Amino acid sequence: MENGNAPATKQDIVDAVGTSEKRLRTEVRETIHASEDRLRTEMRETIHASEERLIEKMRDMQTELLNVFYGLIESNRQRLVETESETVHLKNRLSTIEDRLLVLERKVLTPKPPEA
């Protein structure tokens, strides 16, 4: 097909179709590769965003759990302080009772001086 006005031969048509087919295959292949690359990029970005959201949620849950544990620790600490305070009071009362008992034992067990 040297001359633009000359009739096309069968070989000219085969060559033209072959060239068009190659060009079309190349364009389709490039489009597919570009689409795959865009899809990979989007998937990576989506996965990364999901990971970030998951990490944030996990941190929030950790904070909530720590707050609950700290509340439990504080209430147990207060109970322990109250128990220790009650123990001190009981020990003081027991000491007072022991002192009174000792005074009574001395009176009972100590011989009385003879009366003159």
CYANA upper distance limits for C-alpha pairs under 8 A (distance plus 0.5 A):
  1 MET  CA      6 ALA  CA      7.37
  1 MET  CA      7 PRO  CA      8.13
  1 MET  CA      8 ALA  CA      6.53
  1 MET  CA      9 THR  CA      7.97
  1 MET  CA     12 ASP  CA      6.62
  2 GLU  CA      6 ALA  CA      8.15
  8 ALA  CA     12 ASP  CA      6.22
  8 ALA  CA     13 ILE  CA      7.17
  9 THR  CA     13 ILE  CA      6.93
 10 LYS  CA     14 VAL  CA      6.69
 11 GLN  CA     15 ASP  CA      6.47
 12 ASP  CA     16 ALA  CA      6.55
 13 ILE  CA     17 VAL  CA      6.46
 14 VAL  CA     18 GLY  CA      6.40
 15 ASP  CA     19 THR  CA      6.52
 16 ALA  CA     20 SER  CA      6.56
 17 VAL  CA     21 GLU  CA      6.36
 18 GLY  CA     22 LYS  CA      6.59
 19 THR  CA     23 ARG  CA      6.61
 20 SER  CA     24 LEU  CA      6.42
 21 GLU  CA     25 ARG  CA      6.48
 22 LYS  CA     26 THR  CA      6.55
 23 ARG  CA     27 GLU  CA      6.61
 24 LEU  CA     28 VAL  CA      6.52
 25 ARG  CA     29 ARG  CA      6.42
 26 THR  CA     30 GLU  CA      6.54
 27 GLU  CA     31 THR  CA      6.49
 28 VAL  CA     32 ILE  CA      6.50
 29 ARG  CA     33 HIS  CA      6.62
 30 GLU  CA     34 ALA  CA      6.50
 31 THR  CA     35 SER  CA      6.51
 32 ILE  CA     36 GLU  CA      6.53
 33 HIS  CA     37 ASP  CA      6.59
 34 ALA  CA     38 ARG  CA      6.66
 35 SER  CA     39 LEU  CA      6.49
 36 GLU  CA     40 ARG  CA      6.54
 37 ASP  CA     41 THR  CA      6.63
 38 ARG  CA     42 GLU  CA      6.57
 39 LEU  CA     43 MET  CA      6.48
 40 ARG  CA     44 ARG  CA      6.57
 41 THR  CA     45 GLU  CA      6.65
 42 GLU  CA     46 THR  CA      6.49
 43 MET  CA     47 ILE  CA      6.46
 44 ARG  CA     48 HIS  CA      6.46
 45 GLU  CA     49 ALA  CA      6.54
 46 THR  CA     50 SER  CA      6.59
 47 ILE  CA     51 GLU  CA      6.59
 48 HIS  CA     52 GLU  CA      6.70
 49 ALA  CA     53 ARG  CA      6.73
 50 SER  CA     54 LEU  CA      6.55
 51 GLU  CA     55 ILE  CA      6.56
 52 GLU  CA     56 GLU  CA      6.69
 53 ARG  CA     57 LYS  CA      6.66
 54 LEU  CA     58 MET  CA      6.58
 55 ILE  CA     59 ARG  CA      6.69
 56 GLU  CA     60 ASP  CA      6.72
 57 LYS  CA     61 MET  CA      6.68
 58 MET  CA     62 GLN  CA      6.59
 59 ARG  CA     63 THR  CA      6.62
 60 ASP  CA     64 GLU  CA      6.72
 61 MET  CA     65 LEU  CA      6.63
 62 GLN  CA     66 LEU  CA      6.61
 63 THR  CA     67 ASN  CA      6.64
 64 GLU  CA     68 VAL  CA      6.81
 65 LEU  CA     69 PHE  CA      6.63
 66 LEU  CA     70 TYR  CA      6.46
 67 ASN  CA     71 GLY  CA      6.70
 68 VAL  CA     72 LEU  CA      6.82
 69 PHE  CA     73 ILE  CA      6.56
 70 TYR  CA     74 GLU  CA      6.59
 71 GLY  CA     75 SER  CA      6.79
 72 LEU  CA     76 ASN  CA      6.63
 73 ILE  CA     77 ARG  CA      6.53
 74 GLU  CA     78 GLN  CA      6.71
 75 SER  CA     79 ARG  CA      6.79
 76 ASN  CA     80 LEU  CA      6.65
 77 ARG  CA     81 VAL  CA      6.70
 78 GLN  CA     82 GLU  CA      6.68
 79 ARG  CA     83 THR  CA      6.56
 80 LEU  CA     84 GLU  CA      6.54
 81 VAL  CA     85 SER  CA      6.58
 82 GLU  CA     86 GLU  CA      6.61
 83 THR  CA     87 THR  CA      6.58
 84 GLU  CA     88 VAL  CA      6.76
 85 SER  CA     89 HIS  CA      6.85
 86 GLU  CA     90 LEU  CA      6.61
 87 THR  CA     91 LYS  CA      6.59
 88 VAL  CA     92 ASN  CA      6.68
 89 HIS  CA     93 ARG  CA      6.71
 90 LEU  CA     94 LEU  CA      6.54
 91 LYS  CA     95 SER  CA      6.51
 92 ASN  CA     96 THR  CA      6.73
 93 ARG  CA     97 ILE  CA      6.73
 94 LEU  CA     98 GLU  CA      6.58
 95 SER  CA     99 ASP  CA      6.63
 96 THR  CA    100 ARG  CA      6.77
 97 ILE  CA    101 LEU  CA      6.57
 98 GLU  CA    102 LEU  CA      6.57
 99 ASP  CA    103 VAL  CA      6.86
100 ARG  CA    104 LEU  CA      6.81
101 LEU  CA    105 GLU  CA      6.57
102 LEU  CA    106 ARG  CA      6.65
103 VAL  CA    107 LYS  CA      6.88
104 LEU  CA    108 VAL  CA      6.70
105 GLU  CA    109 LEU  CA      6.21
105 GLU  CA    110 THR  CA      8.40
106 ARG  CA    110 THR  CA      5.88
